[in-house]
Amino acid sequence: MGHDSRPQATELTHRAVNMLKAVRDGRAQLSASCEPDLYVDGIPCCDQGTARLLGRLGLIAPAGPGPAGHLVPAVVTEAGHRVLATPVLPIAG
């Protein structure tokens, strides 16, 4: 047991990296829910699966709690900043 089958941050696609950069740049919000949706520039992101992956990998998080269904600012976590600081990101796809 103990096998973790989650994708690794080193397997991020170009889209995922760009989504992470949008969060870093203060352009993103998350809906307050158990499976939050990502909004960039006020528009729902077209790839919520990747948005949720960024959250499960611990690369993005809500800035704080909010009422269910409301939008809260999204932030890049320390792990997300480390990924973005990698000189050459090994990007999939």
mmCIF file as gemmi writes it, N, C-alpha and C atoms, coordinates in Angstrom:
data_model
loop_
_atom_site.group_PDB
_atom_site.id
_atom_site.type_symbol
_atom_site.label_atom_id
_atom_site.label_alt_id
_atom_site.label_comp_id
_atom_site.label_asym_id
_atom_site.label_entity_id
_atom_site.label_seq_id
_atom_site.pdbx_PDB_ins_code
_atom_site.Cartn_x
_atom_site.Cartn_y
_atom_site.Cartn_z
_atom_site.occupancy
_atom_site.B_iso_or_equiv
_atom_site.pdbx_formal_charge
_atom_site.auth_seq_id
_atom_site.auth_asym_id
_atom_site.pdbx_PDB_model_num
ATOM 1 N N . MET Axp A 1 ? 0.845 -1.179 0 1 0 ? 1 A 1
ATOM 2 C CA . MET Axp A 1 ? 0 0 0 1 0 ? 1 A 1
ATOM 3 C C . MET Axp A 1 ? 0.881 1.23 0 1 0 ? 1 A 1
ATOM 4 N N . GLY Axp A 2 ? 0.344 2.375 0.268 1 0 ? 2 A 1
ATOM 5 C CA . GLY Axp A 2 ? 1.136 3.578 0.328 1 0 ? 2 A 1
ATOM 6 C C . GLY Axp A 2 ? 1.501 4.138 -1.032 1 0 ? 2 A 1
ATOM 7 N N . HIS Axp A 3 ? 1.053 3.477 -2.114 1 0 ? 3 A 1
ATOM 8 C CA . HIS Axp A 3 ? 1.344 3.986 -3.456 1 0 ? 3 A 1
ATOM 9 C C . HIS Axp A 3 ? 0.448 5.185 -3.748 1 0 ? 3 A 1
ATOM 10 N N . ASP Axp A 4 ? 1.05 6.278 -4.131 1 0 ? 4 A 1
ATOM 11 C CA . ASP Axp A 4 ? 0.297 7.496 -4.453 1 0 ? 4 A 1
ATOM 12 C C . ASP Axp A 4 ? 0.225 7.608 -5.963 1 0 ? 4 A 1
ATOM 13 N N . SER Axp A 5 ? -0.981 7.452 -6.527 1 0 ? 5 A 1
ATOM 14 C CA . SER Axp A 5 ? -1.137 7.46 -7.974 1 0 ? 5 A 1
ATOM 15 C C . SER Axp A 5 ? -1.467 8.842 -8.529 1 0 ? 5 A 1
ATOM 16 N N . ARG Axp A 6 ? -1.439 9.874 -7.676 1 0 ? 6 A 1
ATOM 17 C CA . ARG Axp A 6 ? -1.732 11.22 -8.168 1 0 ? 6 A 1
ATOM 18 C C . ARG Axp A 6 ? -0.644 11.674 -9.126 1 0 ? 6 A 1
ATOM 19 N N . PRO Axp A 7 ? -1.018 12.455 -10.144 1 0 ? 7 A 1
ATOM 20 C CA . PRO Axp A 7 ? 0.01 13.013 -11.036 1 0 ? 7 A 1
ATOM 21 C C . PRO Axp A 7 ? 0.964 13.905 -10.242 1 0 ? 7 A 1
ATOM 22 N N . GLN Axp A 8 ? 2.163 13.998 -10.705 1 0 ? 8 A 1
ATOM 23 C CA . GLN Axp A 8 ? 3.167 14.842 -10.062 1 0 ? 8 A 1
ATOM 24 C C . GLN Axp A 8 ? 3.171 16.219 -10.713 1 0 ? 8 A 1
ATOM 25 N N . ALA Axp A 9 ? 3.611 17.217 -9.97 1 0 ? 9 A 1
ATOM 26 C CA . ALA Axp A 9 ? 3.673 18.582 -10.491 1 0 ? 9 A 1
ATOM 27 C C . ALA Axp A 9 ? 4.571 18.656 -11.714 1 0 ? 9 A 1
ATOM 28 N N . THR Axp A 10 ? 5.514 17.728 -11.851 1 0 ? 10 A 1
ATOM 29 C CA . THR Axp A 10 ? 6.414 17.745 -13.002 1 0 ? 10 A 1
ATOM 30 C C . THR Axp A 10 ? 5.727 17.266 -14.268 1 0 ? 10 A 1
ATOM 31 N N . GLU Axp A 11 ? 4.467 16.827 -14.182 1 0 ? 11 A 1
ATOM 32 C CA . GLU Axp A 11 ? 3.721 16.355 -15.339 1 0 ? 11 A 1
ATOM 33 C C . GLU Axp A 11 ? 2.688 17.378 -15.797 1 0 ? 11 A 1
ATOM 34 N N . LEU Axp A 12 ? 2.867 18.624 -15.45 1 0 ? 12 A 1
ATOM 35 C CA . LEU Axp A 12 ? 1.896 19.649 -15.799 1 0 ? 12 A 1
ATOM 36 C C . LEU Axp A 12 ? 1.93 19.954 -17.294 1 0 ? 12 A 1
ATOM 37 N N . THR Axp A 13 ? 0.751 20.198 -17.855 1 0 ? 13 A 1
ATOM 38 C CA . THR Axp A 13 ? 0.64 20.601 -19.25 1 0 ? 13 A 1
ATOM 39 C C . THR Axp A 13 ? 0.893 22.107 -19.355 1 0 ? 13 A 1
ATOM 40 N N . HIS Axp A 14 ? 1.041 22.576 -20.578 1 0 ? 14 A 1
ATOM 41 C CA . HIS Axp A 14 ? 1.188 24.02 -20.795 1 0 ? 14 A 1
ATOM 42 C C . HIS Axp A 14 ? -0.033 24.758 -20.245 1 0 ? 14 A 1
ATOM 43 N N . ARG Axp A 15 ? -1.211 24.194 -20.456 1 0 ? 15 A 1
ATOM 44 C CA . ARG Axp A 15 ? -2.436 24.824 -19.962 1 0 ? 15 A 1
ATOM 45 C C . ARG Axp A 15 ? -2.397 24.944 -18.442 1 0 ? 15 A 1
ATOM 46 N N . ALA Axp A 16 ? -1.987 23.88 -17.763 1 0 ? 16 A 1
ATOM 47 C CA . ALA Axp A 16 ? -1.937 23.898 -16.3 1 0 ? 16 A 1
ATOM 48 C C . ALA Axp A 16 ? -0.961 24.957 -15.797 1 0 ? 16 A 1
ATOM 49 N N . VAL Axp A 17 ? 0.195 25.061 -16.456 1 0 ? 17 A 1
ATOM 50 C CA . VAL Axp A 17 ? 1.186 26.064 -16.053 1 0 ? 17 A 1
ATOM 51 C C . VAL Axp A 17 ? 0.623 27.466 -16.261 1 0 ? 17 A 1
ATOM 52 N N . ASN Axp A 18 ? -0.067 27.686 -17.37 1 0 ? 18 A 1
ATOM 53 C CA . ASN Axp A 18 ? -0.658 29 -17.618 1 0 ? 18 A 1
ATOM 54 C C . ASN Axp A 18 ? -1.766 29.31 -16.619 1 0 ? 18 A 1
ATOM 55 N N . MET Axp A 19 ? -2.533 28.313 -16.219 1 0 ? 19 A 1
ATOM 56 C CA . MET Axp A 19 ? -3.555 28.517 -15.193 1 0 ? 19 A 1
ATOM 57 C C . MET Axp A 19 ? -2.887 28.894 -13.866 1 0 ? 19 A 1
ATOM 58 N N . LEU Axp A 20 ? -1.802 28.218 -13.541 1 0 ? 20 A 1
ATOM 59 C CA . LEU Axp A 20 ? -1.059 28.516 -12.32 1 0 ? 20 A 1
ATOM 60 C C . LEU Axp A 20 ? -0.512 29.941 -12.362 1 0 ? 20 A 1
ATOM 61 N N . LYS Axp A 21 ? -0.033 30.372 -13.509 1 0 ? 21 A 1
ATOM 62 C CA . LYS Axp A 21 ? 0.468 31.744 -13.654 1 0 ? 21 A 1
ATOM 63 C C . LYS Axp A 21 ? -0.658 32.767 -13.498 1 0 ? 21 A 1
ATOM 64 N N . ALA Axp A 22 ? -1.851 32.454 -13.994 1 0 ? 22 A 1
ATOM 65 C CA . ALA Axp A 22 ? -2.992 33.362 -13.832 1 0 ? 22 A 1
ATOM 66 C C . ALA Axp A 22 ? -3.334 33.521 -12.355 1 0 ? 22 A 1
ATOM 67 N N . VAL Axp A 23 ? -3.253 32.436 -11.606 1 0 ? 23 A 1
ATOM 68 C CA . VAL Axp A 23 ? -3.499 32.522 -10.16 1 0 ? 23 A 1
ATOM 69 C C . VAL Axp A 23 ? -2.411 33.373 -9.516 1 0 ? 23 A 1
ATOM 70 N N . ARG Axp A 24 ? -1.16 33.11 -9.877 1 0 ? 24 A 1
ATOM 71 C CA . ARG Axp A 24 ? -0.034 33.887 -9.335 1 0 ? 24 A 1
ATOM 72 C C . ARG Axp A 24 ? -0.212 35.381 -9.593 1 0 ? 24 A 1
ATOM 73 N N . ASP Axp A 25 ? -0.716 35.708 -10.769 1 0 ? 25 A 1
ATOM 74 C CA . ASP Axp A 25 ? -0.873 37.106 -11.161 1 0 ? 25 A 1
ATOM 75 C C . ASP Axp A 25 ? -2.11 37.771 -10.562 1 0 ? 25 A 1
ATOM 76 N N . GLY Axp A 26 ? -2.844 37.054 -9.705 1 0 ? 26 A 1
ATOM 77 C CA . GLY Axp A 26 ? -4.004 37.635 -9.032 1 0 ? 26 A 1
ATOM 78 C C . GLY Axp A 26 ? -5.232 37.745 -9.911 1 0 ? 26 A 1
ATOM 79 N N . ARG Axp A 27 ? -5.293 36.95 -10.97 1 0 ? 27 A 1
ATOM 80 C CA . ARG Axp A 27 ? -6.403 37.033 -11.922 1 0 ? 27 A 1
ATOM 81 C C . ARG Axp A 27 ? -7.453 35.949 -11.701 1 0 ? 27 A 1
ATOM 82 N N . ALA Axp A 28 ? -7.318 35.132 -10.656 1 0 ? 28 A 1
ATOM 83 C CA . ALA Axp A 28 ? -8.185 33.962 -10.513 1 0 ? 28 A 1
ATOM 84 C C . ALA Axp A 28 ? -8.917 33.921 -9.177 1 0 ? 28 A 1
ATOM 85 N N . GLN Axp A 29 ? -10.074 33.275 -9.237 1 0 ? 29 A 1
ATOM 86 C CA . GLN Axp A 29 ? -10.886 33.035 -8.053 1 0 ? 29 A 1
ATOM 87 C C . GLN Axp A 29 ? -11.324 31.576 -8.07 1 0 ? 29 A 1
ATOM 88 N N . LEU Axp A 30 ? -11.64 31.061 -6.877 1 0 ? 30 A 1
ATOM 89 C CA . LEU Axp A 30 ? -12.178 29.719 -6.732 1 0 ? 30 A 1
ATOM 90 C C . LEU Axp A 30 ? -13.553 29.801 -6.102 1 0 ? 30 A 1
ATOM 91 N N . SER Axp A 31 ? -14.451 28.929 -6.535 1 0 ? 31 A 1
ATOM 92 C CA . SER Axp A 31 ? -15.754 28.851 -5.87 1 0 ? 31 A 1
ATOM 93 C C . SER Axp A 31 ? -15.559 28.101 -4.551 1 0 ? 31 A 1
ATOM 94 N N . ALA Axp A 32 ? -16.244 28.543 -3.528 1 0 ? 32 A 1
ATOM 95 C CA . ALA Axp A 32 ? -16.153 27.897 -2.213 1 0 ? 32 A 1
ATOM 96 C C . ALA Axp A 32 ? -17.007 26.636 -2.257 1 0 ? 32 A 1
ATOM 97 N N . SER Axp A 33 ? -16.346 25.497 -2.415 1 0 ? 33 A 1
ATOM 98 C CA . SER Axp A 33 ? -17.054 24.218 -2.46 1 0 ? 33 A 1
ATOM 99 C C . SER Axp A 33 ? -16.052 23.095 -2.258 1 0 ? 33 A 1
ATOM 100 N N . CYS Axp A 34 ? -16.564 21.874 -2.091 1 0 ? 34 A 1
ATOM 101 C CA . CYS Axp A 34 ? -15.663 20.732 -1.891 1 0 ? 34 A 1
ATOM 102 C C . CYS Axp A 34 ? -14.889 20.412 -3.17 1 0 ? 34 A 1
ATOM 103 N N . GLU Axp A 35 ? -15.426 20.72 -4.333 1 0 ? 35 A 1
ATOM 104 C CA . GLU Axp A 35 ? -14.748 20.602 -5.624 1 0 ? 35 A 1
ATOM 105 C C . GLU Axp A 35 ? -14.814 21.974 -6.289 1 0 ? 35 A 1
ATOM 106 N N . PRO Axp A 36 ? -13.927 22.898 -5.906 1 0 ? 36 A 1
ATOM 107 C CA . PRO Axp A 36 ? -14.036 24.272 -6.382 1 0 ? 36 A 1
ATOM 108 C C . PRO Axp A 36 ? -13.806 24.417 -7.884 1 0 ? 36 A 1
ATOM 109 N N . ASP Axp A 37 ? -14.511 25.372 -8.467 1 0 ? 37 A 1
ATOM 110 C CA . ASP Axp A 37 ? -14.322 25.747 -9.862 1 0 ? 37 A 1
ATOM 111 C C . ASP Axp A 37 ? -13.395 26.956 -9.912 1 0 ? 37 A 1
ATOM 112 N N . LEU Axp A 38 ? -12.565 27.011 -10.925 1 0 ? 38 A 1
ATOM 113 C CA . LEU Axp A 38 ? -11.63 28.116 -11.11 1 0 ? 38 A 1
ATOM 114 C C . LEU Axp A 38 ? -12.207 29.111 -12.112 1 0 ? 38 A 1
ATOM 115 N N . TYR Axp A 39 ? -12.117 30.382 -11.78 1 0 ? 39 A 1
ATOM 116 C CA . TYR Axp A 39 ? -12.508 31.474 -12.659 1 0 ? 39 A 1
ATOM 117 C C . TYR Axp A 39 ? -11.27 32.314 -12.921 1 0 ? 39 A 1
ATOM 118 N N . VAL Axp A 40 ? -11.037 32.653 -14.18 1 0 ? 40 A 1
ATOM 119 C CA . VAL Axp A 40 ? -9.915 33.518 -14.552 1 0 ? 40 A 1
ATOM 120 C C . VAL Axp A 40 ? -10.501 34.751 -15.223 1 0 ? 40 A 1
ATOM 121 N N . ASP Axp A 41 ? -10.144 35.905 -14.712 1 0 ? 41 A 1
ATOM 122 C CA . ASP Axp A 41 ? -10.685 37.172 -15.217 1 0 ? 41 A 1
ATOM 123 C C . ASP Axp A 41 ? -12.212 37.17 -15.185 1 0 ? 41 A 1
ATOM 124 N N . GLY Axp A 42 ? -12.781 36.507 -14.181 1 0 ? 42 A 1
ATOM 125 C CA . GLY Axp A 42 ? -14.226 36.475 -13.995 1 0 ? 42 A 1
ATOM 126 C C . GLY Axp A 42 ? -14.961 35.479 -14.864 1 0 ? 42 A 1
ATOM 127 N N . ILE Axp A 43 ? -14.24 34.708 -15.661 1 0 ? 43 A 1
ATOM 128 C CA . ILE Axp A 43 ? -14.851 33.743 -16.575 1 0 ? 43 A 1
ATOM 129 C C . ILE Axp A 43 ? -14.522 32.332 -16.088 1 0 ? 43 A 1
ATOM 130 N N . PRO Axp A 44 ? -15.525 31.428 -16.055 1 0 ? 44 A 1
ATOM 131 C CA . PRO Axp A 44 ? -15.23 30.047 -15.643 1 0 ? 44 A 1
ATOM 132 C C . PRO Axp A 44 ? -14.177 29.431 -16.563 1 0 ? 44 A 1
ATOM 133 N N . CYS Axp A 45 ? -13.209 28.808 -15.969 1 0 ? 45 A 1
ATOM 134 C CA . CYS Axp A 45 ? -12.147 28.155 -16.725 1 0 ? 45 A 1
ATOM 135 C C . CYS Axp A 45 ? -12.742 27.01 -17.54 1 0 ? 45 A 1
ATOM 136 N N . CYS Axp A 46 ? -12.241 26.814 -18.751 1 0 ? 46 A 1
ATOM 137 C CA . CYS Axp A 46 ? -12.775 25.774 -19.63 1 0 ? 46 A 1
ATOM 138 C C . CYS Axp A 46 ? -12.307 24.378 -19.238 1 0 ? 46 A 1
ATOM 139 N N . ASP Axp A 47 ? -11.315 24.263 -18.364 1 0 ? 47 A 1
ATOM 140 C CA . ASP Axp A 47 ? -10.766 22.962 -17.993 1 0 ? 47 A 1
ATOM 141 C C . ASP Axp A 47 ? -10.78 22.817 -16.471 1 0 ? 47 A 1
ATOM 142 N N . GLN Axp A 48 ? -11.964 22.543 -15.932 1 0 ? 48 A 1
ATOM 143 C CA . GLN Axp A 48 ? -12.092 22.426 -14.48 1 0 ? 48 A 1
ATOM 144 C C . GLN Axp A 48 ? -11.363 21.195 -13.957 1 0 ? 48 A 1
ATOM 145 N N . GLY Axp A 49 ? -11.2 20.175 -14.766 1 0 ? 49 A 1
ATOM 146 C CA . GLY Axp A 49 ? -10.436 19.001 -14.335 1 0 ? 49 A 1
ATOM 147 C C . GLY Axp A 49 ? -8.998 19.368 -13.996 1 0 ? 49 A 1
ATOM 148 N N . THR Axp A 50 ? -8.388 20.183 -14.847 1 0 ? 50 A 1
ATOM 149 C CA . THR Axp A 50 ? -7.019 20.627 -14.582 1 0 ? 50 A 1
ATOM 150 C C . THR Axp A 50 ? -6.988 21.57 -13.392 1 0 ? 50 A 1
ATOM 151 N N . ALA Axp A 51 ? -7.986 22.429 -13.27 1 0 ? 51 A 1
ATOM 152 C CA . ALA Axp A 51 ? -8.047 23.339 -12.123 1 0 ? 51 A 1
ATOM 153 C C . ALA Axp A 51 ? -8.096 22.542 -10.822 1 0 ? 51 A 1
ATOM 154 N N . ARG Axp A 52 ? -8.903 21.514 -10.801 1 0 ? 52 A 1
ATOM 155 C CA . ARG Axp A 52 ? -9.011 20.682 -9.588 1 0 ? 52 A 1
ATOM 156 C C . ARG Axp A 52 ? -7.728 19.906 -9.344 1 0 ? 52 A 1
ATOM 157 N N . LEU Axp A 53 ? -7.054 19.494 -10.42 1 0 ? 53 A 1
ATOM 158 C CA . LEU Axp A 53 ? -5.769 18.822 -10.277 1 0 ? 53 A 1
ATOM 159 C C . LEU Axp A 53 ? -4.759 19.744 -9.599 1 0 ? 53 A 1
ATOM 160 N N . LEU Axp A 54 ? -4.724 21.012 -10.015 1 0 ? 54 A 1
ATOM 161 C CA . LEU Axp A 54 ? -3.807 21.968 -9.374 1 0 ? 54 A 1
ATOM 162 C C . LEU Axp A 54 ? -4.085 22.06 -7.88 1 0 ? 54 A 1
ATOM 163 N N . GLY Axp A 55 ? -5.354 22.019 -7.511 1 0 ? 55 A 1
ATOM 164 C CA . GLY Axp A 55 ? -5.708 22.036 -6.093 1 0 ? 55 A 1
ATOM 165 C C . GLY Axp A 55 ? -5.3 20.755 -5.387 1 0 ? 55 A 1
ATOM 166 N N . ARG Axp A 56 ? -5.571 19.605 -6.001 1 0 ? 56 A 1
ATOM 167 C CA . ARG Axp A 56 ? -5.213 18.322 -5.372 1 0 ? 56 A 1
ATOM 168 C C . ARG Axp A 56 ? -3.708 18.172 -5.226 1 0 ? 56 A 1
ATOM 169 N N . LEU Axp A 57 ? -2.954 18.74 -6.164 1 0 ? 57 A 1
ATOM 170 C CA . LEU Axp A 57 ? -1.491 18.695 -6.064 1 0 ? 57 A 1
ATOM 171 C C . LEU Axp A 57 ? -0.961 19.688 -5.036 1 0 ? 57 A 1
ATOM 172 N N . GLY Axp A 58 ? -1.859 20.533 -4.504 1 0 ? 58 A 1
ATOM 173 C CA . GLY Axp A 58 ? -1.441 21.514 -3.507 1 0 ? 58 A 1
ATOM 174 C C . GLY Axp A 58 ? -0.726 22.704 -4.104 1 0 ? 58 A 1
ATOM 175 N N . LEU Axp A 59 ? -0.993 23.023 -5.382 1 0 ? 59 A 1
ATOM 176 C CA . LEU Axp A 59 ? -0.318 24.136 -6.04 1 0 ? 59 A 1
ATOM 177 C C . LEU Axp A 59 ? -1.123 25.428 -5.956 1 0 ? 59 A 1
ATOM 178 N N . ILE Axp A 60 ? -2.447 25.316 -5.838 1 0 ? 60 A 1
ATOM 179 C CA . ILE Axp A 60 ? -3.317 26.476 -5.647 1 0 ? 60 A 1
ATOM 180 C C . ILE Axp A 60 ? -4.265 26.174 -4.497 1 0 ? 60 A 1
ATOM 181 N N . ALA Axp A 61 ? -4.814 27.253 -3.925 1 0 ? 61 A 1
ATOM 182 C CA . ALA Axp A 61 ? -5.754 27.106 -2.816 1 0 ? 61 A 1
ATOM 183 C C . ALA Axp A 61 ? -6.592 28.375 -2.723 1 0 ? 61 A 1
ATOM 184 N N . PRO Axp A 62 ? -7.741 28.292 -2.062 1 0 ? 62 A 1
ATOM 185 C CA . PRO Axp A 62 ? -8.495 29.524 -1.813 1 0 ? 62 A 1
ATOM 186 C C . PRO Axp A 62 ? -7.738 30.378 -0.804 1 0 ? 62 A 1
ATOM 187 N N . ALA Axp A 63 ? -7.833 31.699 -0.948 1 0 ? 63 A 1
ATOM 188 C CA . ALA Axp A 63 ? -7.157 32.605 -0.021 1 0 ? 63 A 1
ATOM 189 C C . ALA Axp A 63 ? -7.762 32.502 1.378 1 0 ? 63 A 1
ATOM 190 N N . GLY Axp A 64 ? -8.984 32.061 1.468 1 0 ? 64 A 1
ATOM 191 C CA . GLY Axp A 64 ? -9.66 31.921 2.749 1 0 ? 64 A 1
ATOM 192 C C . GLY Axp A 64 ? -11.029 31.32 2.535 1 0 ? 64 A 1
ATOM 193 N N . PRO Axp A 65 ? -11.764 31.104 3.615 1 0 ? 65 A 1
ATOM 194 C CA . PRO Axp A 65 ? -13.096 30.518 3.484 1 0 ? 65 A 1
ATOM 195 C C . PRO Axp A 65 ? -14.086 31.527 2.9 1 0 ? 65 A 1
ATOM 196 N N . GLY Axp A 66 ? -15.169 31.007 2.396 1 0 ? 66 A 1
ATOM 197 C CA . GLY Axp A 66 ? -16.239 31.855 1.874 1 0 ? 66 A 1
ATOM 198 C C . GLY Axp A 66 ? -17.549 31.1 1.952 1 0 ? 66 A 1
ATOM 199 N N . PRO Axp A 67 ? -18.648 31.813 1.811 1 0 ? 67 A 1
ATOM 200 C CA . PRO Axp A 67 ? -19.944 31.141 1.82 1 0 ? 67 A 1
ATOM 201 C C . PRO Axp A 67 ? -20.029 30.162 0.647 1 0 ? 67 A 1
ATOM 202 N N . ALA Axp A 68 ? -20.682 29.039 0.85 1 0 ? 68 A 1
ATOM 203 C CA . ALA Axp A 68 ? -20.806 28.008 -0.181 1 0 ? 68 A 1
ATOM 204 C C . ALA Axp A 68 ? -21.266 28.619 -1.504 1 0 ? 68 A 1
ATOM 205 N N . GLY Axp A 69 ? -20.531 28.311 -2.558 1 0 ? 69 A 1
ATOM 206 C CA . GLY Axp A 69 ? -20.873 28.768 -3.89 1 0 ? 69 A 1
ATOM 207 C C . GLY Axp A 69 ? -20.337 30.13 -4.268 1 0 ? 69 A 1
ATOM 208 N N . HIS Axp A 70 ? -19.889 30.908 -3.299 1 0 ? 70 A 1
ATOM 209 C CA . HIS Axp A 70 ? -19.341 32.23 -3.6 1 0 ? 70 A 1
ATOM 210 C C . HIS Axp A 70 ? -17.892 32.109 -4.063 1 0 ? 70 A 1
ATOM 211 N N . LEU Axp A 71 ? -17.426 33.123 -4.763 1 0 ? 71 A 1
ATOM 212 C CA . LEU Axp A 71 ? -16.049 33.136 -5.243 1 0 ? 71 A 1
ATOM 213 C C . LEU Axp A 71 ? -15.127 33.796 -4.233 1 0 ? 71 A 1
ATOM 214 N N . VAL Axp A 72 ? -13.963 33.193 -4.048 1 0 ? 72 A 1
ATOM 215 C CA . VAL Axp A 72 ? -12.924 33.749 -3.182 1 0 ? 72 A 1
ATOM 216 C C . VAL Axp A 72 ? -11.634 33.815 -4.001 1 0 ? 72 A 1
ATOM 217 N N . PRO Axp A 73 ? -10.745 34.735 -3.678 1 0 ? 73 A 1
ATOM 218 C CA . PRO Axp A 73 ? -9.477 34.806 -4.412 1 0 ? 73 A 1
ATOM 219 C C . PRO Axp A 73 ? -8.718 33.482 -4.33 1 0 ? 73 A 1
ATOM 220 N N . ALA Axp A 74 ? -8.086 33.124 -5.43 1 0 ? 74 A 1
ATOM 221 C CA . ALA Axp A 74 ? -7.221 31.942 -5.464 1 0 ? 74 A 1
ATOM 222 C C . ALA Axp A 74 ? -5.785 32.401 -5.267 1 0 ? 74 A 1
ATOM 223 N N . VAL Axp A 75 ? -4.997 31.584 -4.597 1 0 ? 75 A 1
ATOM 224 C CA . VAL Axp A 75 ? -3.586 31.899 -4.375 1 0 ? 75 A 1
ATOM 225 C C . VAL Axp A 75 ? -2.718 30.704 -4.759 1 0 ? 75 A 1
ATOM 226 N N . VAL Axp A 76 ? -1.502 30.997 -5.133 1 0 ? 76 A 1
ATOM 227 C CA . VAL Axp A 76 ? -0.51 29.955 -5.388 1 0 ? 76 A 1
ATOM 228 C C . VAL Axp A 76 ? 0.119 29.597 -4.052 1 0 ? 76 A 1
ATOM 229 N N . THR Axp A 77 ? 0.215 28.327 -3.772 1 0 ? 77 A 1
ATOM 230 C CA . THR Axp A 77 ? 0.822 27.869 -2.527 1 0 ? 77 A 1
ATOM 231 C C . THR Axp A 77 ? 2.352 27.902 -2.641 1 0 ? 77 A 1
ATOM 232 N N . GLU Axp A 78 ? 3.004 27.605 -1.549 1 0 ? 78 A 1
ATOM 233 C CA . GLU Axp A 78 ? 4.467 27.535 -1.555 1 0 ? 78 A 1
ATOM 234 C C . GLU Axp A 78 ? 4.938 26.5 -2.584 1 0 ? 78 A 1
ATOM 235 N N . ALA Axp A 79 ? 4.263 25.357 -2.631 1 0 ? 79 A 1
ATOM 236 C CA . ALA Axp A 79 ? 4.624 24.317 -3.61 1 0 ? 79 A 1
ATOM 237 C C . ALA Axp A 79 ? 4.431 24.832 -5.035 1 0 ? 79 A 1
ATOM 238 N N . GLY Axp A 80 ? 3.365 25.586 -5.262 1 0 ? 80 A 1
ATOM 239 C CA . GLY Axp A 80 ? 3.117 26.156 -6.581 1 0 ? 80 A 1
ATOM 240 C C . GLY Axp A 80 ? 4.189 27.152 -6.98 1 0 ? 80 A 1
ATOM 241 N N . HIS Axp A 81 ? 4.633 27.953 -6.012 1 0 ? 81 A 1
ATOM 242 C CA . HIS Axp A 81 ? 5.71 28.912 -6.303 1 0 ? 81 A 1
ATOM 243 C C . HIS Axp A 81 ? 7.001 28.18 -6.643 1 0 ? 81 A 1
ATOM 244 N N . ARG Axp A 82 ? 7.248 27.051 -5.988 1 0 ? 82 A 1
ATOM 245 C CA . ARG Axp A 82 ? 8.453 26.269 -6.317 1 0 ? 82 A 1
ATOM 246 C C . ARG Axp A 82 ? 8.372 25.743 -7.745 1 0 ? 82 A 1
ATOM 247 N N . VAL Axp A 83 ? 7.19 25.283 -8.145 1 0 ? 83 A 1
ATOM 248 C CA . VAL Axp A 83 ? 7.022 24.796 -9.519 1 0 ? 83 A 1
ATOM 249 C C . VAL Axp A 83 ? 7.278 25.924 -10.509 1 0 ? 83 A 1
ATOM 250 N N . LEU Axp A 84 ? 6.706 27.101 -10.24 1 0 ? 84 A 1
ATOM 251 C CA . LEU Axp A 84 ? 6.888 28.231 -11.149 1 0 ? 84 A 1
ATOM 252 C C . LEU Axp A 84 ? 8.324 28.741 -11.167 1 0 ? 84 A 1
ATOM 253 N N . ALA Axp A 85 ? 9.062 28.524 -10.091 1 0 ? 85 A 1
ATOM 254 C CA . ALA Axp A 85 ? 10.45 28.987 -10.018 1 0 ? 85 A 1
ATOM 255 C C . ALA Axp A 85 ? 11.416 28.033 -10.687 1 0 ? 85 A 1
ATOM 256 N N . THR Axp A 86 ? 10.94 26.865 -11.092 1 0 ? 86 A 1
ATOM 257 C CA . THR Axp A 86 ? 11.795 25.895 -11.764 1 0 ? 86 A 1
ATOM 258 C C . THR Axp A 86 ? 12.246 26.488 -13.088 1 0 ? 86 A 1
ATOM 259 N N . PRO Axp A 87 ? 13.569 26.57 -13.331 1 0 ? 87 A 1
ATOM 260 C CA . PRO Axp A 87 ? 14.073 27.226 -14.539 1 0 ? 87 A 1
ATOM 261 C C . PRO Axp A 87 ? 13.485 26.647 -15.83 1 0 ? 87 A 1
ATOM 262 N N . VAL Axp A 88 ? 13.468 25.347 -15.955 1 0 ? 88 A 1
ATOM 263 C CA . VAL Axp A 88 ? 12.908 24.703 -17.133 1 0 ? 88 A 1
ATOM 264 C C . VAL Axp A 88 ? 11.854 23.731 -16.641 1 0 ? 88 A 1
ATOM 265 N N . LEU Axp A 89 ? 10.605 24.098 -16.825 1 0 ? 89 A 1
ATOM 266 C CA . LEU Axp A 89 ? 9.533 23.235 -16.375 1 0 ? 89 A 1
ATOM 267 C C . LEU Axp A 89 ? 9.418 22.033 -17.305 1 0 ? 89 A 1
ATOM 268 N N . PRO Axp A 90 ? 9.499 20.82 -16.736 1 0 ? 90 A 1
ATOM 269 C CA . PRO Axp A 90 ? 9.267 19.634 -17.563 1 0 ? 90 A 1
ATOM 270 C C . PRO Axp A 90 ? 7.762 19.505 -17.804 1 0 ? 90 A 1
ATOM 271 N N . ILE Axp A 91 ? 7.304 19.975 -18.941 1 0 ? 91 A 1
ATOM 272 C CA . ILE Axp A 91 ? 5.876 20.074 -19.199 1 0 ? 91 A 1
ATOM 273 C C . ILE Axp A 91 ? 5.431 18.947 -20.12 1 0 ? 91 A 1
ATOM 274 N N . ALA Axp A 92 ? 4.335 18.322 -19.731 1 0 ? 92 A 1
ATOM 275 C CA . ALA Axp A 92 ? 3.738 17.286 -20.573 1 0 ? 92 A 1
ATOM 276 C C . ALA Axp A 92 ? 2.872 17.921 -21.64 1 0 ? 92 A 1
ATOM 277 N N . GLY Axp A 93 ? 2.688 17.249 -22.736 1 0 ? 93 A 1
ATOM 278 C CA . GLY Axp A 93 ? 1.756 17.686 -23.776 1 0 ? 93 A 1
ATOM 279 C C . GLY Axp A 93 ? 2.167 18.928 -24.419 1 0 ? 93 A 1
